C-alpha cells in the first residue's frame, strides 16, 4: 500500500516537469526519452512548438544585432 502511494507521487512528479527541464533532458539526458514519450502526443507537440518559437526568436533577434 505504501509503495503504491510512493509510485503515484513519483509518477505525478515526473509528469509535471517544466519546459526548461524538458529541454535539458532532451539535450543532455537521452536515457530519459522513454519518460518523455509517455506524456502523449499533445504534450510533445506543445513542447516542440515552444521550442520552435524560442529558436525563431533567437534567429530573428540575431538578424537585428549589428555585426
PDB file of N, H, CA, C and O in Angstrom:
ATOM      1  N   UNK A   1       0.832  -1.183   0.000  1.00  0.00           N
ATOM      2  CA  UNK A   1       0.000   0.000   0.000  1.00  0.00           C
ATOM      3  C   UNK A   1       0.878   1.248   0.000  1.00  0.00           C
ATOM      4  O   UNK A   1       0.637   2.194  -0.751  1.00  0.00           O
ATOM      5  N   UNK A   2       1.868   1.234   0.828  1.00  0.00           N
ATOM      6  H   UNK A   2       2.063   0.466   1.438  1.00  0.00           H
ATOM      7  CA  UNK A   2       2.781   2.370   0.951  1.00  0.00           C
ATOM      8  C   UNK A   2       3.560   2.583  -0.348  1.00  0.00           C
ATOM      9  O   UNK A   2       3.809   3.720  -0.749  1.00  0.00           O
ATOM     10  N   UNK A   3       3.944   1.484  -1.002  1.00  0.00           N
ATOM     11  H   UNK A   3       3.742   0.561  -0.676  1.00  0.00           H
ATOM     12  CA  UNK A   3       4.700   1.577  -2.248  1.00  0.00           C
ATOM     13  C   UNK A   3       3.842   2.158  -3.370  1.00  0.00           C
ATOM     14  O   UNK A   3       4.340   2.922  -4.197  1.00  0.00           O
ATOM     15  N   UNK A   4       2.572   1.806  -3.403  1.00  0.00           N
ATOM     16  H   UNK A   4       2.167   1.185  -2.731  1.00  0.00           H
ATOM     17  CA  UNK A   4       1.679   2.332  -4.437  1.00  0.00           C
ATOM     18  C   UNK A   4       1.541   3.843  -4.327  1.00  0.00           C
ATOM     19  O   UNK A   4       1.528   4.545  -5.338  1.00  0.00           O
ATOM     20  N   UNK A   5       1.439   4.342  -3.102  1.00  0.00           N
ATOM     21  H   UNK A   5       1.449   3.772  -2.280  1.00  0.00           H
ATOM     22  CA  UNK A   5       1.344   5.786  -2.906  1.00  0.00           C
ATOM     23  C   UNK A   5       2.628   6.460  -3.370  1.00  0.00           C
ATOM     24  O   UNK A   5       2.592   7.514  -4.006  1.00  0.00           O
ATOM     25  N   UNK A   6       3.755   5.848  -3.049  1.00  0.00           N
ATOM     26  H   UNK A   6       3.784   4.992  -2.533  1.00  0.00           H
ATOM     27  CA  UNK A   6       5.045   6.406  -3.432  1.00  0.00           C
ATOM     28  C   UNK A   6       5.190   6.435  -4.951  1.00  0.00           C
ATOM     29  O   UNK A   6       5.677   7.417  -5.512  1.00  0.00           O
ATOM     30  N   UNK A   7       4.766   5.356  -5.620  1.00  0.00           N
ATOM     31  H   UNK A   7       4.370   4.559  -5.165  1.00  0.00           H
ATOM     32  CA  UNK A   7       4.836   5.301  -7.085  1.00  0.00           C
ATOM     33  C   UNK A   7       3.935   6.360  -7.706  1.00  0.00           C
ATOM     34  O   UNK A   7       4.318   7.006  -8.682  1.00  0.00           O
ATOM     35  N   UNK A   8       2.754   6.541  -7.154  1.00  0.00           N
ATOM     36  H   UNK A   8       2.443   6.016  -6.361  1.00  0.00           H
ATOM     37  CA  UNK A   8       1.826   7.536  -7.680  1.00  0.00           C
ATOM     38  C   UNK A   8       2.410   8.930  -7.543  1.00  0.00           C
ATOM     39  O   UNK A   8       2.304   9.742  -8.462  1.00  0.00           O
ATOM     40  N   UNK A   9       3.023   9.213  -6.404  1.00  0.00           N
ATOM     41  H   UNK A   9       3.109   8.553  -5.657  1.00  0.00           H
ATOM     42  CA  UNK A   9       3.648  10.513  -6.215  1.00  0.00           C
ATOM     43  C   UNK A   9       4.804  10.714  -7.177  1.00  0.00           C
ATOM     44  O   UNK A   9       4.964  11.800  -7.734  1.00  0.00           O
ATOM     45  N   UNK A  10       5.610   9.682  -7.380  1.00  0.00           N
ATOM     46  H   UNK A  10       5.480   8.799  -6.928  1.00  0.00           H
ATOM     47  CA  UNK A  10       6.729   9.779  -8.306  1.00  0.00           C
ATOM     48  C   UNK A  10       6.240   9.978  -9.734  1.00  0.00           C
ATOM     49  O   UNK A  10       6.818  10.770 -10.478  1.00  0.00           O
ATOM     50  N   UNK A  11       5.179   9.268 -10.127  1.00  0.00           N
ATOM     51  H   UNK A  11       4.709   8.624  -9.522  1.00  0.00           H
ATOM     52  CA  UNK A  11       4.640   9.410 -11.480  1.00  0.00           C
ATOM     53  C   UNK A  11       4.100  10.818 -11.717  1.00  0.00           C
ATOM     54  O   UNK A  11       4.353  11.413 -12.764  1.00  0.00           O
ATOM     55  N   UNK A  12       3.362  11.345 -10.754  1.00  0.00           N
ATOM     56  H   UNK A  12       3.156  10.861  -9.904  1.00  0.00           H
ATOM     57  CA  UNK A  12       2.812  12.683 -10.934  1.00  0.00           C
ATOM     58  C   UNK A  12       3.917  13.723 -10.926  1.00  0.00           C
ATOM     59  O   UNK A  12       3.812  14.747 -11.600  1.00  0.00           O
ATOM     60  N   UNK A  13       4.961  13.471 -10.179  1.00  0.00           N
ATOM     61  H   UNK A  13       5.046  12.638  -9.632  1.00  0.00           H
ATOM     62  CA  UNK A  13       6.098  14.394 -10.141  1.00  0.00           C
ATOM     63  C   UNK A  13       6.817  14.393 -11.484  1.00  0.00           C
ATOM     64  O   UNK A  13       7.240  15.448 -11.958  1.00  0.00           O
ATOM     65  N   UNK A  14       6.961  13.222 -12.104  1.00  0.00           N
ATOM     66  H   UNK A  14       6.618  12.365 -11.720  1.00  0.00           H
ATOM     67  CA  UNK A  14       7.630  13.125 -13.397  1.00  0.00           C
ATOM     68  C   UNK A  14       6.839  13.824 -14.494  1.00  0.00           C
ATOM     69  O   UNK A  14       7.437  14.390 -15.408  1.00  0.00           O
ATOM     70  N   UNK A  15       5.530  13.801 -14.430  1.00  0.00           N
ATOM     71  H   UNK A  15       5.043  13.341 -13.687  1.00  0.00           H
ATOM     72  CA  UNK A  15       4.717  14.381 -15.482  1.00  0.00           C
ATOM     73  C   UNK A  15       4.652  15.900 -15.391  1.00  0.00           C
ATOM     74  O   UNK A  15       4.228  16.543 -16.352  1.00  0.00           O
ATOM     75  N   UNK A  16       5.049  16.485 -14.296  1.00  0.00           N
ATOM     76  H   UNK A  16       5.393  15.963 -13.516  1.00  0.00           H
ATOM     77  CA  UNK A  16       4.945  17.924 -14.132  1.00  0.00           C
ATOM     78  C   UNK A  16       6.308  18.601 -14.249  1.00  0.00           C
ATOM     79  O   UNK A  16       6.657  19.466 -13.446  1.00  0.00           O
ATOM     80  N   UNK A  17       7.066  18.195 -15.252  1.00  0.00           N
ATOM     81  H   UNK A  17       6.782  17.492 -15.905  1.00  0.00           H
ATOM     82  CA  UNK A  17       8.351  18.829 -15.496  1.00  0.00           C
ATOM     83  C   UNK A  17       8.115  20.157 -16.197  1.00  0.00           C
ATOM     84  O   UNK A  17       7.194  20.296 -17.002  1.00  0.00           O
ATOM     85  N   UNK A  18       8.957  21.127 -15.881  1.00  0.00           N
ATOM     86  H   UNK A  18       9.705  21.014 -15.227  1.00  0.00           H
ATOM     87  CA  UNK A  18       8.870  22.403 -16.553  1.00  0.00           C
ATOM     88  C   UNK A  18       9.476  22.329 -17.948  1.00  0.00           C
ATOM     89  O   UNK A  18      10.152  21.364 -18.304  1.00  0.00           O
ATOM     90  N   UNK A  19       9.219  23.363 -18.715  1.00  0.00           N
ATOM     91  H   UNK A  19       8.670  24.147 -18.425  1.00  0.00           H
ATOM     92  CA  UNK A  19       9.681  23.386 -20.097  1.00  0.00           C
ATOM     93  C   UNK A  19      11.200  23.326 -20.186  1.00  0.00           C
ATOM     94  O   UNK A  19      11.743  22.550 -20.972  1.00  0.00           O
ATOM     95  N   UNK A  20      11.884  24.128 -19.396  1.00  0.00           N
ATOM     96  H   UNK A  20      11.443  24.758 -18.757  1.00  0.00           H
ATOM     97  CA  UNK A  20      13.342  24.163 -19.484  1.00  0.00           C
ATOM     98  C   UNK A  20      13.979  22.867 -18.993  1.00  0.00           C
ATOM     99  O   UNK A  20      15.049  22.484 -19.465  1.00  0.00           O
ATOM    100  N   UNK A  21      13.332  22.198 -18.056  1.00  0.00           N
ATOM    101  H   UNK A  21      12.463  22.510 -17.673  1.00  0.00           H
ATOM    102  CA  UNK A  21      13.827  20.892 -17.619  1.00  0.00           C
ATOM    103  C   UNK A  21      13.680  19.874 -18.746  1.00  0.00           C
ATOM    104  O   UNK A  21      14.546  19.019 -18.930  1.00  0.00           O
ATOM    105  N   UNK A  22      12.586  19.965 -19.497  1.00  0.00           N
ATOM    106  H   UNK A  22      11.882  20.659 -19.348  1.00  0.00           H
ATOM    107  CA  UNK A  22      12.405  19.076 -20.637  1.00  0.00           C
ATOM    108  C   UNK A  22      13.457  19.333 -21.704  1.00  0.00           C
ATOM    109  O   UNK A  22      13.975  18.397 -22.313  1.00  0.00           O
ATOM    110  N   UNK A  23      13.769  20.600 -21.929  1.00  0.00           N
ATOM    111  H   UNK A  23      13.348  21.361 -21.435  1.00  0.00           H
ATOM    112  CA  UNK A  23      14.821  20.932 -22.899  1.00  0.00           C
ATOM    113  C   UNK A  23      16.139  20.345 -22.435  1.00  0.00           C
ATOM    114  O   UNK A  23      16.874  19.759 -23.230  1.00  0.00           O
ATOM    115  N   UNK A  24      16.444  20.495 -21.157  1.00  0.00           N
ATOM    116  H   UNK A  24      15.846  20.970 -20.511  1.00  0.00           H
ATOM    117  CA  UNK A  24      17.682  19.948 -20.593  1.00  0.00           C
ATOM    118  C   UNK A  24      17.740  18.432 -20.790  1.00  0.00           C
ATOM    119  O   UNK A  24      18.760  17.890 -21.214  1.00  0.00           O
ATOM    120  N   UNK A  25      16.638  17.761 -20.478  1.00  0.00           N
ATOM    121  H   UNK A  25      15.809  18.202 -20.133  1.00  0.00           H
ATOM    122  CA  UNK A  25      16.593  16.306 -20.640  1.00  0.00           C
ATOM    123  C   UNK A  25      16.745  15.901 -22.103  1.00  0.00           C
ATOM    124  O   UNK A  25      17.431  14.926 -22.411  1.00  0.00           O
ATOM    125  N   UNK A  26      16.105  16.649 -23.006  1.00  0.00           N
ATOM    126  H   UNK A  26      15.548  17.441 -22.756  1.00  0.00           H
ATOM    127  CA  UNK A  26      16.167  16.265 -24.413  1.00  0.00           C
ATOM    128  C   UNK A  26      17.550  16.466 -24.999  1.00  0.00           C
ATOM    129  O   UNK A  26      17.906  15.806 -25.975  1.00  0.00           O
ATOM    130  N   UNK A  27      18.343  17.369 -24.421  1.00  0.00           N
ATOM    131  H   UNK A  27      18.053  17.906 -23.628  1.00  0.00           H
ATOM    132  CA  UNK A  27      19.686  17.610 -24.947  1.00  0.00           C
ATOM    133  C   UNK A  27      20.728  16.745 -24.242  1.00  0.00           C
ATOM    134  O   UNK A  27      21.591  16.159 -24.897  1.00  0.00           O
ATOM    135  N   UNK A  28      20.654  16.661 -22.931  1.00  0.00           N
ATOM    136  H   UNK A  28      19.953  17.136 -22.400  1.00  0.00           H
ATOM    137  CA  UNK A  28      21.738  16.027 -22.176  1.00  0.00           C
ATOM    138  C   UNK A  28      21.390  14.677 -21.550  1.00  0.00           C
ATOM    139  O   UNK A  28      22.304  13.928 -21.202  1.00  0.00           O
ATOM    140  N   UNK A  29      20.153  14.345 -21.398  1.00  0.00           N
ATOM    141  H   UNK A  29      19.411  14.953 -21.681  1.00  0.00           H
ATOM    142  CA  UNK A  29      19.765  13.096 -20.723  1.00  0.00           C
ATOM    143  C   UNK A  29      18.961  12.219 -21.681  1.00  0.00           C
ATOM    144  O   UNK A  29      17.744  12.089 -21.553  1.00  0.00           O
ATOM    145  N   UNK A  30      19.650  11.635 -22.621  1.00  0.00           N
ATOM    146  H   UNK A  30      20.639  11.741 -22.725  1.00  0.00           H
ATOM    147  CA  UNK A  30      18.993  10.835 -23.649  1.00  0.00           C
ATOM    148  C   UNK A  30      18.268   9.635 -23.035  1.00  0.00           C
ATOM    149  O   UNK A  30      17.265   9.181 -23.585  1.00  0.00           O
ATOM    150  N   UNK A  31      18.747   9.123 -21.927  1.00  0.00           N
ATOM    151  H   UNK A  31      19.562   9.492 -21.480  1.00  0.00           H
ATOM    152  CA  UNK A  31      18.108   7.966 -21.296  1.00  0.00           C
ATOM    153  C   UNK A  31      16.712   8.301 -20.753  1.00  0.00           C
ATOM    154  O   UNK A  31      15.964   7.392 -20.393  1.00  0.00           O
ATOM    155  N   UNK A  32      16.356   9.567 -20.688  1.00  0.00           N
ATOM    156  H   UNK A  32      16.964  10.306 -20.980  1.00  0.00           H
ATOM    157  CA  UNK A  32      15.030   9.984 -20.207  1.00  0.00           C
ATOM    158  C   UNK A  32      13.988  10.081 -21.322  1.00  0.00           C
ATOM    159  O   UNK A  32      12.838  10.426 -21.054  1.00  0.00           O
ATOM    160  N   UNK A  33      14.366   9.785 -22.558  1.00  0.00           N
ATOM    161  H   UNK A  33      15.301   9.504 -22.776  1.00  0.00           H
ATOM    162  CA  UNK A  33      13.421   9.855 -23.666  1.00  0.00           C
ATOM    163  C   UNK A  33      12.174   9.004 -23.448  1.00  0.00           C
ATOM    164  O   UNK A  33      11.073   9.478 -23.727  1.00  0.00           O
ATOM    165  N   UNK A  34      12.296   7.770 -22.964  1.00  0.00           N
ATOM    166  H   UNK A  34      13.191   7.385 -22.738  1.00  0.00           H
ATOM    167  CA  UNK A  34      11.074   6.974 -22.746  1.00  0.00           C
ATOM    168  C   UNK A  34      10.081   7.648 -21.788  1.00  0.00           C
ATOM    169  O   UNK A  34       8.870   7.546 -21.982  1.00  0.00           O
ATOM    170  N   UNK A  35      10.583   8.325 -20.771  1.00  0.00           N
ATOM    171  H   UNK A  35      11.567   8.408 -20.613  1.00  0.00           H
ATOM    172  CA  UNK A  35       9.698   9.037 -19.845  1.00  0.00           C
ATOM    173  C   UNK A  35       8.951  10.145 -20.573  1.00  0.00           C
ATOM    174  O   UNK A  35       7.750  10.328 -20.376  1.00  0.00           O
ATOM    175  N   UNK A  36       9.664  10.875 -21.408  1.00  0.00           N
ATOM    176  H   UNK A  36      10.639  10.727 -21.568  1.00  0.00           H
ATOM    177  CA  UNK A  36       9.034  11.971 -22.131  1.00  0.00           C
ATOM    178  C   UNK A  36       8.049  11.435 -23.168  1.00  0.00           C
ATOM    179  O   UNK A  36       7.053  12.091 -23.475  1.00  0.00           O
ATOM    180  N   UNK A  37       8.317  10.264 -23.702  1.00  0.00           N
ATOM    181  H   UNK A  37       9.125   9.731 -23.453  1.00  0.00           H
ATOM    182  CA  UNK A  37       7.434   9.680 -24.713  1.00  0.00           C
ATOM    183  C   UNK A  37       6.094   9.258 -24.124  1.00  0.00           C
ATOM    184  O   UNK A  37       5.093   9.209 -24.839  1.00  0.00           O
ATOM    185  N   UNK A  38       6.062   8.954 -22.838  1.00  0.00           N
ATOM    186  H   UNK A  38       6.875   8.993 -22.257  1.00  0.00           H
ATOM    187  CA  UNK A  38       4.816   8.523 -22.208  1.00  0.00           C
ATOM    188  C   UNK A  38       3.859   9.679 -21.940  1.00  0.00           C
ATOM    189  O   UNK A  38       2.715   9.448 -21.546  1.00  0.00           O
ATOM    190  N   UNK A  39       4.297  10.900 -22.142  1.00  0.00           N
ATOM    191  H   UNK A  39       5.226  11.087 -22.462  1.00  0.00           H
ATOM    192  CA  UNK A  39       3.453  12.055 -21.841  1.00  0.00           C
ATOM    193  C   UNK A  39       2.385  12.306 -22.893  1.00  0.00           C
ATOM    194  O   UNK A  39       1.437  13.047 -22.633  1.00  0.00           O
ATOM    195  N   UNK A  40       2.511  11.718 -24.055  1.00  0.00           N
ATOM    196  H   UNK A  40       3.281  11.116 -24.266  1.00  0.00           H
ATOM    197  CA  UNK A  40       1.464  11.844 -25.066  1.00  0.00           C
ATOM    198  C   UNK A  40       1.837  12.778 -26.200  1.00  0.00           C
ATOM    199  O   UNK A  40       2.788  13.554 -26.116  1.00  0.00           O
ATOM    200  N   UNK A  41       1.055  12.676 -27.263  1.00  0.00           N
ATOM    201  H   UNK A  41       0.282  12.046 -27.331  1.00  0.00           H
ATOM    202  CA  UNK A  41       1.317  13.433 -28.478  1.00  0.00           C
ATOM    203  C   UNK A  41       1.053  14.926 -28.277  1.00  0.00           C
ATOM    204  O   UNK A  41       1.817  15.763 -28.759  1.00  0.00           O
ATOM    205  N   UNK A  42      -0.016  15.254 -27.574  1.00  0.00           N
ATOM    206  H   UNK A  42      -0.636  14.574 -27.183  1.00  0.00           H
ATOM    207  CA  UNK A  42      -0.366  16.660 -27.372  1.00  0.00           C
ATOM    208  C   UNK A  42       0.741  17.404 -26.637  1.00  0.00           C
ATOM    209  O   UNK A  42       1.101  18.519 -27.016  1.00  0.00           O
ATOM    210  N   UNK A  43       1.274  16.800 -25.599  1.00  0.00           N
ATOM    211  H   UNK A  43       0.982  15.895 -25.291  1.00  0.00           H
ATOM    212  CA  UNK A  43       2.369  17.441 -24.858  1.00  0.00           C
ATOM    213  C   UNK A  43       3.628  17.548 -25.697  1.00  0.00           C
ATOM    214  O   UNK A  43       4.355  18.537 -25.609  1.00  0.00           O
ATOM    215  N   UNK A  44       3.889  16.533 -26.510  1.00  0.00           N
ATOM    216  H   UNK A  44       3.298  15.729 -26.581  1.00  0.00           H
ATOM    217  CA  UNK A  44       5.061  16.563 -27.372  1.00  0.00           C
ATOM    218  C   UNK A  44       4.944  17.683 -28.400  1.00  0.00           C
ATOM    219  O   UNK A  44       5.918  18.389 -28.666  1.00  0.00           O
ATOM    220  N   UNK A  45       3.762  17.846 -28.975  1.00  0.00           N
ATOM    221  H   UNK A  45       2.971  17.273 -28.759  1.00  0.00           H
ATOM    222  CA  UNK A  45       3.560  18.922 -29.945  1.00  0.00           C
ATOM    223  C   UNK A  45       3.665  20.295 -29.285  1.00  0.00           C
ATOM    224  O   UNK A  45       4.206  21.229 -29.877  1.00  0.00           O
ATOM    225  N   UNK A  46       3.154  20.418 -28.074  1.00  0.00           N
ATOM    226  H   UNK A  46       2.715  19.660 -27.594  1.00  0.00           H
ATOM    227  CA  UNK A  46       3.275  21.674 -27.345  1.00  0.00           C
ATOM    228  C   UNK A  46       4.737  21.987 -27.065  1.00  0.00           C
ATOM    229  O   UNK A  46       5.180  23.123 -27.234  1.00  0.00           O
ATOM    230  N   UNK A  47       5.475  20.987 -26.641  1.00  0.00           N
ATOM    231  H   UNK A  47       5.115  20.064 -26.504  1.00  0.00           H
ATOM    232  CA  UNK A  47       6.908  21.146 -26.370  1.00  0.00           C
ATOM    233  C   UNK A  47       7.653  21.572 -27.633  1.00  0.00           C
ATOM    234  O   UNK A  47       8.456  22.504 -27.594  1.00  0.00           O
ATOM    235  N   UNK A  48       7.392  20.895 -28.751  1.00  0.00           N
ATOM    236  H   UNK A  48       6.739  20.138 -28.782  1.00  0.00           H
ATOM    237  CA  UNK A  48       8.068  21.222 -29.997  1.00  0.00           C
ATOM    238  C   UNK A  48       7.697  22.616 -30.495  1.00  0.00           C
ATOM    239  O   UNK A  48       8.544  23.329 -31.033  1.00  0.00           O
ATOM    240  N   UNK A  49       6.448  23.003 -30.319  1.00  0.00           N
ATOM    241  H   UNK A  49       5.760  22.424 -29.882  1.00  0.00           H
ATOM    242  CA  UNK A  49       6.014  24.341 -30.725  1.00  0.00           C
ATOM    243  C   UNK A  49       6.734  25.410 -29.918  1.00  0.00           C
ATOM    244  O   UNK A  49       7.224  26.390 -30.478  1.00  0.00           O
ATOM    245  N   UNK A  50       6.800  25.225 -28.611  1.00  0.00           N
ATOM    246  H   UNK A  50       6.403  24.429 -28.156  1.00  0.00           H
ATOM    247  CA  UNK A  50       7.510  26.189 -27.762  1.00  0.00           C
ATOM    248  C   UNK A  50       8.984  26.269 -28.141  1.00  0.00           C
ATOM    249  O   UNK A  50       9.561  27.354 -28.203  1.00  0.00           O
ATOM    250  N   UNK A  51       9.575  25.126 -28.389  1.00  0.00           N
ATOM    251  H   UNK A  51       9.106  24.245 -28.339  1.00  0.00           H
ATOM    252  CA  UNK A  51      10.984  25.086 -28.777  1.00  0.00           C
ATOM    253  C   UNK A  51      11.205  25.799 -30.109  1.00  0.00           C
ATOM    254  O   UNK A  51      12.180  26.535 -30.257  1.00  0.00           O
ATOM    255  N   UNK A  52      10.320  25.593 -31.073  1.00  0.00           N
ATOM    256  H   UNK A  52       9.527  24.995 -30.953  1.00  0.00           H
ATOM    257  CA  UNK A  52      10.425  26.255 -32.376  1.00  0.00           C
ATOM    258  C   UNK A  52      10.263  27.764 -32.243  1.00  0.00           C
ATOM    259  O   UNK A  52      10.957  28.522 -32.920  1.00  0.00           O
ATOM    260  N   UNK A  53       9.362  28.204 -31.386  1.00  0.00           N
ATOM    261  H   UNK A  53       8.797  27.589 -30.836  1.00  0.00           H
ATOM    262  CA  UNK A  53       9.166  29.642 -31.169  1.00  0.00           C
ATOM    263  C   UNK A  53      10.412  30.269 -30.569  1.00  0.00           C
ATOM    264  O   UNK A  53      10.837  31.341 -31.001  1.00  0.00           O
ATOM    265  N   UNK A  54      10.997  29.616 -29.583  1.00  0.00           N
ATOM    266  H   UNK A  54      10.651  28.745 -29.232  1.00  0.00           H
ATOM    267  CA  UNK A  54      12.207  30.144 -28.952  1.00  0.00           C
ATOM    268  C   UNK A  54      13.358  30.218 -29.952  1.00  0.00           C
ATOM    269  O   UNK A  54      14.089  31.207 -29.989  1.00  0.00           O
ATOM    270  N   UNK A  55      13.516  29.177 -30.757  1.00  0.00           N
ATOM    271  H   UNK A  55      12.921  28.373 -30.726  1.00  0.00           H
ATOM    272  CA  UNK A  55      14.581  29.176 -31.764  1.00  0.00           C
ATOM    273  C   UNK A  55      14.330  30.278 -32.792  1.00  0.00           C
ATOM    274  O   UNK A  55      15.269  30.959 -33.203  1.00  0.00           O
ATOM    275  N   UNK A  56      13.077  30.463 -33.213  1.00  0.00           N
ATOM    276  H   UNK A  56      12.314  29.909 -32.879  1.00  0.00           H
ATOM    277  CA  UNK A  56      12.745  31.514 -34.176  1.00  0.00           C
ATOM    278  C   UNK A  56      13.048  32.897 -33.613  1.00  0.00           C
ATOM    279  O   UNK A  56      13.545  33.763 -34.332  1.00  0.00           O
ATOM    280  N   UNK A  57      12.756  33.107 -32.348  1.00  0.00           N
ATOM    281  H   UNK A  57      12.352  32.403 -31.764  1.00  0.00           H
ATOM    282  CA  UNK A  57      13.051  34.399 -31.718  1.00  0.00           C
ATOM    283  C   UNK A  57      14.550  34.640 -31.687  1.00  0.00           C
ATOM    284  O   UNK A  57      15.008  35.743 -31.983  1.00  0.00           O
ATOM    285  N   UNK A  58      15.309  33.630 -31.335  1.00  0.00           N
ATOM    286  H   UNK A  58      14.937  32.733 -31.094  1.00  0.00           H
ATOM    287  CA  UNK A  58      16.767  33.768 -31.276  1.00  0.00           C
ATOM    288  C   UNK A  58      17.337  34.067 -32.660  1.00  0.00           C
ATOM    289  O   UNK A  58      18.193  34.940 -32.804  1.00  0.00           O
ATOM    290  N   UNK A  59      16.868  33.349 -33.675  1.00  0.00           N
ATOM    291  H   UNK A  59      16.172  32.640 -33.558  1.00  0.00           H
ATOM    292  CA  UNK A  59      17.381  33.557 -35.032  1.00  0.00           C
ATOM    293  C   UNK A  59      16.998  34.932 -35.549  1.00  0.00           C
ATOM    294  O   UNK A  59      17.826  35.616 -36.152  1.00  0.00           O
ATOM    295  N   UNK A  60      15.765  35.347 -35.325  1.00  0.00           N
ATOM    296  H   UNK A  60      15.093  34.792 -34.835  1.00  0.00           H
ATOM    297  CA  UNK A  60      15.360  36.656 -35.818  1.00  0.00           C
ATOM    298  C   UNK A  60      16.015  37.796 -35.037  1.00  0.00           C
ATOM    299  O   UNK A  60      16.298  38.849 -35.608  1.00  0.00           O
ATOM    300  N   UNK A  61      16.256  37.602 -33.759  1.00  0.00           N
ATOM    301  H   UNK A  61      16.027  36.747 -33.295  1.00  0.00           H
ATOM    302  CA  UNK A  61      16.947  38.619 -32.963  1.00  0.00           C
ATOM    303  C   UNK A  61      18.399  38.746 -33.425  1.00  0.00           C
ATOM    304  O   UNK A  61      18.986  39.826 -33.374  1.00  0.00           O
ATOM    305  N   UNK A  62      18.953  37.657 -33.865  1.00  0.00           N
ATOM    306  H   UNK A  62      18.476  36.778 -33.906  1.00  0.00           H
ATOM    307  CA  UNK A  62      20.336  37.658 -34.351  1.00  0.00           C
ATOM    308  C   UNK A  62      20.471  38.541 -35.595  1.00  0.00           C
ATOM    309  O   UNK A  62      21.527  39.133 -35.816  1.00  0.00           O
ATOM    310  N   UNK A  63      19.419  38.637 -36.407  1.00  0.00           N
ATOM    311  H   UNK A  63      18.561  38.156 -36.228  1.00  0.00           H
ATOM    312  CA  UNK A  63      19.448  39.470 -37.606  1.00  0.00           C
ATOM    313  C   UNK A  63      19.443  40.955 -37.269  1.00  0.00           C
ATOM    314  O   UNK A  63      19.924  41.769 -38.058  1.00  0.00           O
ATOM    315  N   UNK A  64      18.908  41.317 -36.113  1.00  0.00           N
ATOM    316  H   UNK A  64      18.517  40.656 -35.472  1.00  0.00           H
ATOM    317  CA  UNK A  64      18.836  42.727 -35.733  1.00  0.00           C
ATOM    318  C   UNK A  64      20.073  43.227 -34.999  1.00  0.00           C
ATOM    319  O   UNK A  64      20.259  44.435 -34.851  1.00  0.00           O
ATOM    320  N   UNK A  65      20.909  42.321 -34.544  1.00  0.00           N
ATOM    321  H   UNK A  65      20.758  41.340 -34.664  1.00  0.00           H
ATOM    322  CA  UNK A  65      22.129  42.703 -33.837  1.00  0.00           C
ATOM    323  C   UNK A  65      23.191  43.070 -34.874  1.00  0.00           C
ATOM    324  O   UNK A  65      23.500  42.264 -35.752  1.00  0.00           O
ATOM    325  N   UNK A  66      23.751  44.274 -34.783  1.00  0.00           N
ATOM    326  H   UNK A  66      23.501  44.929 -34.070  1.00  0.00           H
ATOM    327  CA  UNK A  66      24.783  44.657 -35.763  1.00  0.00           C
ATOM    328  C   UNK A  66      26.070  43.860 -35.556  1.00  0.00           C
ATOM    329  O   UNK A  66      26.447  43.525 -34.433  1.00  0.00           O
ATOM    330  N   UNK A  67      26.714  43.574 -36.654  1.00  0.00           N
ATOM    331  H   UNK A  67      26.407  43.845 -37.566  1.00  0.00           H
ATOM    332  CA  UNK A  67      27.976  42.821 -36.581  1.00  0.00           C
ATOM    333  C   UNK A  67      29.141  43.717 -36.322  1.00  0.00           C
ATOM    334  O   UNK A  67      30.274  43.246 -36.232  1.00  0.00           O
TER     335      UNK A  67
END
